[in-house]
């Protein structure tokens, strides 16, 4: 996997900023936000994340109907991560020693709680998918935005 681009702000701080190496691509605002898929609407946590992200993208005008599936994946992964973390927190309340991170098998062996693996994997996949949408500082380093719509023209108001 290629190394992620360093954000421009860090280049400036490090003194390694060079204007000739900045991205030349631009995104043109003005895309219409798609509706959330049914399986995302049924999951309150995933749908809340959909609305949060959708507001941002609709305000920037940088999402289309083609992004519906990948954006749904981001939201479902977020919901899975939050649910696993909430379940671990509940188990941790009852277990002051390991805080729910270690459980005992039927034979009495101590193993890592499977919820830890679920939470870690969902978090990892969520962050990877967020990079695809430019939702991390390093991912945004490679994006230049064309001037966006004014507040009167923004498509976000039509959806929320």
C-alpha positions as CSV (number, residue, x, y, z in Angstrom):
1,X,0.0,0.0,0.0
2,X,1.3,3.4,-0.9
3,X,2.3,5.8,1.9
4,X,-0.5,8.4,2.5
5,X,0.3,12.0,1.5
6,X,1.4,14.3,4.2
7,X,-1.0,17.2,4.7
8,X,0.1,20.6,3.3
9,X,-0.1,22.2,6.7
10,X,2.5,19.7,8.0
11,X,4.8,20.5,5.1
12,X,4.5,24.2,6.0
13,X,5.4,23.5,9.6
14,X,8.3,21.3,8.7
15,X,9.6,23.9,6.2
16,X,9.3,21.4,3.3
17,X,6.4,23.1,1.5
18,X,6.9,23.4,-2.3
19,X,4.1,25.0,-4.4
20,X,5.2,23.1,-7.5
21,X,4.4,19.7,-5.8
22,X,0.9,20.6,-4.7
23,X,-2.0,18.7,-6.3
24,X,-3.3,20.1,-9.6
25,X,-6.6,18.2,-9.6
26,X,-9.8,20.0,-8.5
27,X,-13.3,18.8,-7.6
28,X,-16.2,20.7,-9.0
29,X,-19.0,21.2,-6.5
30,X,-22.7,20.8,-7.3
31,X,-23.5,17.1,-6.9
32,X,-26.9,15.9,-5.5
33,X,-26.9,13.8,-2.3
34,X,-28.4,10.3,-2.6
35,X,-30.9,8.9,-0.1
36,X,-29.6,6.4,2.5
37,X,-30.2,2.7,1.7
38,X,-32.9,1.0,3.7
39,X,-30.4,-1.1,5.8
40,X,-28.7,2.1,6.9
41,X,-32.0,3.8,7.7
42,X,-33.0,0.9,9.9
43,X,-29.8,1.2,12.0
44,X,-30.0,4.3,14.1
45,X,-26.2,4.7,14.7
46,X,-25.4,4.1,11.0
47,X,-28.1,6.5,9.9
48,X,-27.0,9.2,12.3
49,X,-23.5,8.8,10.8
50,X,-24.9,9.0,7.3
51,X,-26.7,12.2,8.1
52,X,-23.6,13.7,9.7
53,X,-21.4,12.9,6.7
54,X,-24.1,13.7,4.2
55,X,-24.5,17.2,5.5
56,X,-20.8,17.8,5.1
57,X,-20.6,16.4,1.6
58,X,-23.8,18.0,0.5
59,X,-22.6,21.3,1.8
60,X,-19.4,20.9,-0.2
61,X,-21.3,19.6,-3.2
62,X,-18.9,16.6,-3.6
63,X,-21.1,13.5,-3.6
64,X,-23.1,11.7,-6.2
65,X,-25.5,8.7,-6.4
66,X,-22.4,6.6,-7.3
67,X,-21.1,7.2,-3.8
68,X,-24.2,5.7,-2.1
69,X,-22.8,2.1,-1.6
70,X,-19.3,3.1,-0.3
71,X,-20.8,5.7,1.9
72,X,-23.3,3.1,3.3
73,X,-20.3,0.9,4.0
74,X,-18.6,3.7,6.0
75,X,-21.8,4.2,8.1
76,X,-22.4,0.5,8.7
77,X,-18.8,0.1,9.8
78,X,-19.1,3.0,12.1
79,X,-22.3,1.5,13.7
80,X,-20.5,-1.8,14.2
81,X,-17.6,-0.2,15.8
82,X,-19.7,1.9,18.2
83,X,-21.8,-1.1,19.2
84,X,-18.8,-3.3,19.9
85,X,-17.2,-0.5,22.0
86,X,-20.5,0.0,23.9
87,X,-20.7,-3.7,24.6
88,X,-17.1,-3.7,25.8
89,X,-17.8,-0.8,28.1
90,X,-20.8,-2.6,29.7
91,X,-18.7,-5.7,30.2
92,X,-15.9,-3.5,31.7
93,X,-18.3,-2.1,34.3
94,X,-18.7,-5.6,35.7
95,X,-15.0,-6.5,35.4
96,X,-12.7,-4.1,37.3
97,X,-9.6,-6.1,36.6
98,X,-9.5,-6.5,32.8
99,X,-12.4,-4.2,31.9
100,X,-13.9,-6.8,29.7
101,X,-10.9,-7.2,27.5
102,X,-10.2,-10.7,28.7
103,X,-12.8,-13.5,29.1
104,X,-12.7,-17.1,30.4
105,X,-13.6,-20.0,28.2
106,X,-15.7,-22.9,29.3
107,X,-12.5,-24.7,30.3
108,X,-11.3,-21.7,32.3
109,X,-8.6,-20.4,29.9
110,X,-8.2,-16.7,29.6
111,X,-8.6,-15.3,26.0
112,X,-9.1,-12.0,24.4
113,X,-12.8,-11.0,24.3
114,X,-14.0,-11.5,20.7
115,X,-15.6,-8.0,20.9
116,X,-12.1,-6.5,21.0
117,X,-11.4,-8.1,17.6
118,X,-14.7,-6.9,16.2
119,X,-14.2,-3.4,17.5
120,X,-10.6,-3.2,16.2
121,X,-11.5,-4.6,12.8
122,X,-14.5,-2.3,12.3
123,X,-12.4,0.7,13.4
124,X,-9.6,-0.2,11.0
125,X,-12.0,-0.7,8.1
126,X,-13.9,2.5,8.9
127,X,-10.7,4.5,8.8
128,X,-9.7,2.9,5.5
129,X,-13.0,3.7,4.0
130,X,-12.9,7.3,5.4
131,X,-9.6,7.8,3.4
132,X,-11.5,7.0,0.2
133,X,-13.8,9.9,0.9
134,X,-11.0,12.3,1.9
135,X,-12.2,12.2,5.5
136,X,-8.7,12.1,7.1
137,X,-6.1,14.9,7.1
138,X,-3.7,12.9,5.0
139,X,-6.4,12.1,2.4
140,X,-7.4,15.7,2.2
141,X,-3.9,16.7,1.4
142,X,-4.3,15.4,-2.1
143,X,-7.6,17.3,-2.8
144,X,-8.0,20.8,-4.1
145,X,-11.5,22.2,-4.1
146,X,-12.9,24.6,-6.6
147,X,-14.9,27.5,-5.1
148,X,-18.1,26.0,-3.6
149,X,-21.6,27.3,-3.8
150,X,-22.7,30.1,-1.6
151,X,-25.0,29.4,1.4
152,X,-28.0,30.2,-0.7
153,X,-27.0,27.7,-3.4
154,X,-25.9,24.8,-1.2
155,X,-27.7,21.5,-1.7
156,X,-27.5,20.6,2.0
157,X,-30.7,22.6,2.8
158,X,-32.8,20.4,0.4
159,X,-32.0,17.2,2.4
160,X,-32.0,18.2,6.0
